[in-house]
Amino acid sequence: MVRQRGFTLIELMVTVVIISILAAIAIPSYRDYVIRGALPEAFSILAGHRVKMEQFFQDNRTYADACDEGTVATTPAATERFTFACESDATTYTITASGNDGSPALGFAFTIDEANNRATTGVPDGWTDSDDCWVVRKDGSC
């Protein structure tokens, strides 16, 4: 009697089902991990630029024109993941980081102001924003 070797169709189907279940769990988790890894770039640039804004204020006693080209607090250059904007007047400023198209940070917007108030003003679907901090997790935690 010759014994056949190999896998039965049922064994292959069970394997495919197990791999599908693992992929359904792993892929979204990995995507969130990639997104969370992209966000600290904005946080560090915003915090660093806040220091430059305070240096400008120390020298000039105003925030007016602080974001202009050629000053110590020139608006940060865009990166691969974020674009930055800076608005200021004599006593206040707001710096904003917005996620770029095609980057994992798309849909995110973070701000910081002269009082060091940090806020998440934009998040992609499925994430929760916060007026009190820069969000790093889907549930809105900081």
C-alpha atoms as an extended CHARMM CRD file, in Angstrom:
* protein
*
       142  EXT
         1         1  MET       CA              0.0000000000        0.0000000000        0.0000000000  PROA      1               0.0000000000
         2         2  VAL       CA              1.4080000000        3.3730000000       -1.0580000000  PROA      2               0.0000000000
         3         3  ARG       CA              0.9200000000        6.1570000000        1.4410000000  PROA      3               0.0000000000
         4         4  GLN       CA              0.3890000000        9.6430000000       -0.0140000000  PROA      4               0.0000000000
         5         5  ARG       CA              2.1770000000       12.6280000000        1.4270000000  PROA      5               0.0000000000
         6         6  GLY       CA              1.1250000000       16.2530000000        1.6130000000  PROA      6               0.0000000000
         7         7  PHE       CA             -1.5610000000       18.4590000000        3.0800000000  PROA      7               0.0000000000
         8         8  THR       CA             -5.2640000000       17.9670000000        2.8480000000  PROA      8               0.0000000000
         9         9  LEU       CA             -7.5140000000       20.7630000000        1.6860000000  PROA      9               0.0000000000
        10        10  ILE       CA             -8.9340000000       21.1450000000        5.2100000000  PROA      10              0.0000000000
        11        11  GLU       CA             -5.4450000000       21.6220000000        6.6820000000  PROA      11              0.0000000000
        12        12  LEU       CA             -4.6770000000       24.3290000000        4.1180000000  PROA      12              0.0000000000
        13        13  MET       CA             -7.9830000000       26.0960000000        4.7850000000  PROA      13              0.0000000000
        14        14  VAL       CA             -7.3870000000       26.0890000000        8.5440000000  PROA      14              0.0000000000
        15        15  THR       CA             -3.9210000000       27.5790000000        7.9740000000  PROA      15              0.0000000000
        16        16  VAL       CA             -5.3250000000       30.3210000000        5.7360000000  PROA      16              0.0000000000
        17        17  VAL       CA             -8.0000000000       31.1700000000        8.3340000000  PROA      17              0.0000000000
        18        18  ILE       CA             -5.4120000000       31.4010000000       11.1260000000  PROA      18              0.0000000000
        19        19  ILE       CA             -3.1590000000       33.6420000000        9.0470000000  PROA      19              0.0000000000
        20        20  SER       CA             -6.1320000000       35.8450000000        8.1160000000  PROA      20              0.0000000000
        21        21  ILE       CA             -7.1140000000       36.3040000000       11.7550000000  PROA      21              0.0000000000
        22        22  LEU       CA             -3.5520000000       37.1920000000       12.7390000000  PROA      22              0.0000000000
        23        23  ALA       CA             -3.2800000000       39.6750000000        9.8490000000  PROA      23              0.0000000000
        24        24  ALA       CA             -6.5850000000       41.3130000000       10.7970000000  PROA      24              0.0000000000
        25        25  ILE       CA             -5.1430000000       42.0270000000       14.2350000000  PROA      25              0.0000000000
        26        26  ALA       CA             -1.5350000000       42.7960000000       13.3150000000  PROA      26              0.0000000000
        27        27  ILE       CA             -1.9630000000       45.1640000000       10.3520000000  PROA      27              0.0000000000
        28        28  PRO       CA             -4.0530000000       47.8370000000       12.1580000000  PROA      28              0.0000000000
        29        29  SER       CA             -1.7400000000       47.6420000000       15.1840000000  PROA      29              0.0000000000
        30        30  TYR       CA              1.3010000000       48.1200000000       12.9800000000  PROA      30              0.0000000000
        31        31  ARG       CA             -0.3440000000       51.0580000000       11.1720000000  PROA      31              0.0000000000
        32        32  ASP       CA             -1.0460000000       52.7900000000       14.5000000000  PROA      32              0.0000000000
        33        33  TYR       CA              2.5410000000       52.1300000000       15.5430000000  PROA      33              0.0000000000
        34        34  VAL       CA              3.8400000000       53.8320000000       12.3730000000  PROA      34              0.0000000000
        35        35  ILE       CA              1.5380000000       56.8250000000       12.9400000000  PROA      35              0.0000000000
        36        36  ARG       CA              2.5940000000       57.1890000000       16.5790000000  PROA      36              0.0000000000
        37        37  GLY       CA              6.2250000000       57.0490000000       15.4440000000  PROA      37              0.0000000000
        38        38  ALA       CA              5.7230000000       59.9950000000       13.0680000000  PROA      38              0.0000000000
        39        39  LEU       CA              4.1610000000       62.3850000000       15.5980000000  PROA      39              0.0000000000
        40        40  PRO       CA              7.1930000000       63.1940000000       17.8110000000  PROA      40              0.0000000000
        41        41  GLU       CA              8.8040000000       64.9790000000       14.8530000000  PROA      41              0.0000000000
        42        42  ALA       CA              6.1370000000       67.6940000000       15.0780000000  PROA      42              0.0000000000
        43        43  PHE       CA              6.3570000000       67.8420000000       18.8730000000  PROA      43              0.0000000000
        44        44  SER       CA             10.1020000000       68.4230000000       18.9080000000  PROA      44              0.0000000000
        45        45  ILE       CA             10.0160000000       71.0760000000       16.1690000000  PROA      45              0.0000000000
        46        46  LEU       CA              7.1230000000       72.9380000000       17.8270000000  PROA      46              0.0000000000
        47        47  ALA       CA              8.8150000000       72.8840000000       21.2400000000  PROA      47              0.0000000000
        48        48  GLY       CA             12.1140000000       74.0140000000       19.7180000000  PROA      48              0.0000000000
        49        49  HSD       CA             10.4590000000       76.8250000000       17.8150000000  PROA      49              0.0000000000
        50        50  ARG       CA              8.7210000000       78.0020000000       20.9730000000  PROA      50              0.0000000000
        51        51  VAL       CA             12.1620000000       78.5470000000       22.4990000000  PROA      51              0.0000000000
        52        52  LYS       CA             13.1580000000       80.6160000000       19.4610000000  PROA      52              0.0000000000
        53        53  MET       CA             10.0090000000       82.7050000000       19.7880000000  PROA      53              0.0000000000
        54        54  GLU       CA             10.8630000000       83.4290000000       23.4180000000  PROA      54              0.0000000000
        55        55  GLN       CA             14.4100000000       84.3910000000       22.3820000000  PROA      55              0.0000000000
        56        56  PHE       CA             12.9420000000       86.8250000000       19.8620000000  PROA      56              0.0000000000
        57        57  PHE       CA             10.6570000000       88.2910000000       22.5290000000  PROA      57              0.0000000000
        58        58  GLN       CA             13.5750000000       88.6220000000       24.9540000000  PROA      58              0.0000000000
        59        59  ASP       CA             15.4970000000       90.6640000000       22.3790000000  PROA      59              0.0000000000
        60        60  ASN       CA             12.6020000000       92.7420000000       20.9930000000  PROA      60              0.0000000000
        61        61  ARG       CA              9.9180000000       92.8260000000       23.7120000000  PROA      61              0.0000000000
        62        62  THR       CA              7.3280000000       91.8490000000       21.1040000000  PROA      62              0.0000000000
        63        63  TYR       CA              6.3240000000       88.8130000000       19.0630000000  PROA      63              0.0000000000
        64        64  ALA       CA              5.3500000000       90.9840000000       16.0960000000  PROA      64              0.0000000000
        65        65  ASP       CA              7.1920000000       89.9040000000       12.9340000000  PROA      65              0.0000000000
        66        66  ALA       CA              8.9550000000       87.1190000000       14.8530000000  PROA      66              0.0000000000
        67        67  CYS       CA              8.0610000000       84.5140000000       12.2340000000  PROA      67              0.0000000000
        68        68  ASP       CA              9.4350000000       86.5630000000        9.3490000000  PROA      68              0.0000000000
        69        69  GLU       CA             12.3140000000       85.3120000000        7.2430000000  PROA      69              0.0000000000
        70        70  GLY       CA             15.6950000000       86.2990000000        8.6070000000  PROA      70              0.0000000000
        71        71  THR       CA             14.7590000000       86.4270000000       12.2820000000  PROA      71              0.0000000000
        72        72  VAL       CA             15.8850000000       83.9980000000       14.9500000000  PROA      72              0.0000000000
        73        73  ALA       CA             12.3310000000       82.5980000000       14.9630000000  PROA      73              0.0000000000
        74        74  THR       CA             11.7820000000       82.1250000000       11.2210000000  PROA      74              0.0000000000
        75        75  THR       CA              8.8750000000       79.7330000000       10.5870000000  PROA      75              0.0000000000
        76        76  PRO       CA             10.2260000000       76.1490000000       10.5490000000  PROA      76              0.0000000000
        77        77  ALA       CA             10.7590000000       74.6090000000        7.1480000000  PROA      77              0.0000000000
        78        78  ALA       CA              8.4080000000       71.8680000000        6.0240000000  PROA      78              0.0000000000
        79        79  THR       CA              9.5560000000       68.3050000000        6.5770000000  PROA      79              0.0000000000
        80        80  GLU       CA              8.5750000000       65.0830000000        4.8650000000  PROA      80              0.0000000000
        81        81  ARG       CA              5.7170000000       64.5990000000        7.3280000000  PROA      81              0.0000000000
        82        82  PHE       CA              4.6960000000       68.0960000000        8.4890000000  PROA      82              0.0000000000
        83        83  THR       CA              4.1720000000       71.6530000000        7.2670000000  PROA      83              0.0000000000
        84        84  PHE       CA              4.4970000000       74.5110000000        9.7740000000  PROA      84              0.0000000000
        85        85  ALA       CA              2.7440000000       77.8550000000       10.0720000000  PROA      85              0.0000000000
        86        86  CYS       CA              3.3740000000       80.7170000000       12.4690000000  PROA      86              0.0000000000
        87        87  GLU       CA              1.1150000000       83.6500000000       13.3140000000  PROA      87              0.0000000000
        88        88  SER       CA              2.1070000000       86.3980000000       15.7320000000  PROA      88              0.0000000000
        89        89  ASP       CA              1.2420000000       89.8620000000       16.9280000000  PROA      89              0.0000000000
        90        90  ALA       CA              2.7460000000       92.0530000000       19.6490000000  PROA      90              0.0000000000
        91        91  THR       CA              1.7570000000       89.8380000000       22.5860000000  PROA      91              0.0000000000
        92        92  THR       CA              0.7390000000       86.4290000000       21.2400000000  PROA      92              0.0000000000
        93        93  TYR       CA              1.7470000000       83.7670000000       18.7690000000  PROA      93              0.0000000000
        94        94  THR       CA              0.5390000000       80.3910000000       17.5850000000  PROA      94              0.0000000000
        95        95  ILE       CA              2.6670000000       77.8300000000       15.7990000000  PROA      95              0.0000000000
        96        96  THR       CA              0.8890000000       75.0370000000       13.9340000000  PROA      96              0.0000000000
        97        97  ALA       CA              2.1570000000       71.7270000000       12.5580000000  PROA      97              0.0000000000
        98        98  SER       CA             -0.0800000000       70.0280000000        9.9680000000  PROA      98              0.0000000000
        99        99  GLY       CA              0.4140000000       66.5410000000        8.5600000000  PROA      99              0.0000000000
       100       100  ASN       CA              1.3890000000       66.3680000000        4.8870000000  PROA      100             0.0000000000
       101       101  ASP       CA             -0.3830000000       64.3940000000        2.1650000000  PROA      101             0.0000000000
       102       102  GLY       CA              1.1070000000       60.9610000000        1.7020000000  PROA      102             0.0000000000
       103       103  SER       CA              2.6250000000       60.8180000000        5.1810000000  PROA      103             0.0000000000
       104       104  PRO       CA              1.4210000000       58.7750000000        8.1560000000  PROA      104             0.0000000000
       105       105  ALA       CA              0.6900000000       62.1080000000        9.8860000000  PROA      105             0.0000000000
       106       106  LEU       CA             -1.9790000000       63.1770000000        7.3770000000  PROA      106             0.0000000000
       107       107  GLY       CA             -4.9670000000       64.6510000000        9.1920000000  PROA      107             0.0000000000
       108       108  PHE       CA             -3.0860000000       65.6860000000       12.3210000000  PROA      108             0.0000000000
       109       109  ALA       CA             -2.7010000000       69.3200000000       13.4020000000  PROA      109             0.0000000000
       110       110  PHE       CA             -0.8860000000       70.4180000000       16.5530000000  PROA      110             0.0000000000
       111       111  THR       CA             -0.4670000000       73.9200000000       18.0020000000  PROA      111             0.0000000000
       112       112  ILE       CA              1.5310000000       75.6840000000       20.6820000000  PROA      112             0.0000000000
       113       113  ASP       CA              1.2500000000       79.2870000000       21.8610000000  PROA      113             0.0000000000
       114       114  GLU       CA              3.0390000000       81.8830000000       24.0080000000  PROA      114             0.0000000000
       115       115  ALA       CA              1.5830000000       80.4160000000       27.2200000000  PROA      115             0.0000000000
       116       116  ASN       CA              2.8940000000       76.9480000000       26.2830000000  PROA      116             0.0000000000
       117       117  ASN       CA             -0.6670000000       75.7320000000       25.6800000000  PROA      117             0.0000000000
       118       118  ARG       CA             -0.4420000000       72.6160000000       23.5670000000  PROA      118             0.0000000000
       119       119  ALA       CA             -3.4680000000       71.4330000000       21.6190000000  PROA      119             0.0000000000
       120       120  THR       CA             -4.3580000000       68.8590000000       19.0230000000  PROA      120             0.0000000000
       121       121  THR       CA             -6.6550000000       70.6870000000       16.6330000000  PROA      121             0.0000000000
       122       122  GLY       CA             -6.9700000000       68.0140000000       13.9780000000  PROA      122             0.0000000000
       123       123  VAL       CA             -6.9520000000       64.2210000000       13.9560000000  PROA      123             0.0000000000
       124       124  PRO       CA             -7.8060000000       61.5830000000       11.3580000000  PROA      124             0.0000000000
       125       125  ASP       CA            -10.9870000000       59.5070000000       11.6210000000  PROA      125             0.0000000000
       126       126  GLY       CA            -10.9540000000       57.1530000000       14.5700000000  PROA      126             0.0000000000
       127       127  TRP       CA             -8.7250000000       59.3790000000       16.7250000000  PROA      127             0.0000000000
       128       128  THR       CA             -9.8100000000       61.6900000000       19.5520000000  PROA      128             0.0000000000
       129       129  ASP       CA             -8.4460000000       65.2520000000       19.7100000000  PROA      129             0.0000000000
       130       130  SER       CA             -7.5630000000       67.2730000000       22.8050000000  PROA      130             0.0000000000
       131       131  ASP       CA             -7.4600000000       70.9570000000       23.6880000000  PROA      131             0.0000000000
       132       132  ASP       CA             -5.0350000000       70.2700000000       26.5440000000  PROA      132             0.0000000000
       133       133  CYS       CA             -2.1560000000       68.3370000000       24.9810000000  PROA      133             0.0000000000
       134       134  TRP       CA             -0.6260000000       66.7570000000       21.9050000000  PROA      134             0.0000000000
       135       135  VAL       CA             -2.4000000000       63.4550000000       21.3280000000  PROA      135             0.0000000000
       136       136  VAL       CA             -0.2210000000       60.3740000000       20.8840000000  PROA      136             0.0000000000
       137       137  ARG       CA             -2.8350000000       57.5960000000       20.9980000000  PROA      137             0.0000000000
       138       138  LYS       CA             -6.2070000000       56.9530000000       19.3620000000  PROA      138             0.0000000000
       139       139  ASP       CA             -8.0800000000       57.3800000000       22.6280000000  PROA      139             0.0000000000
       140       140  GLY       CA             -6.9080000000       60.9870000000       22.9410000000  PROA      140             0.0000000000
       141       141  SER       CA             -4.3230000000       60.3300000000       25.6270000000  PROA      141             0.0000000000
       142       142  CYS       CA             -1.1960000000       62.3960000000       25.7710000000  PROA      142             0.0000000000
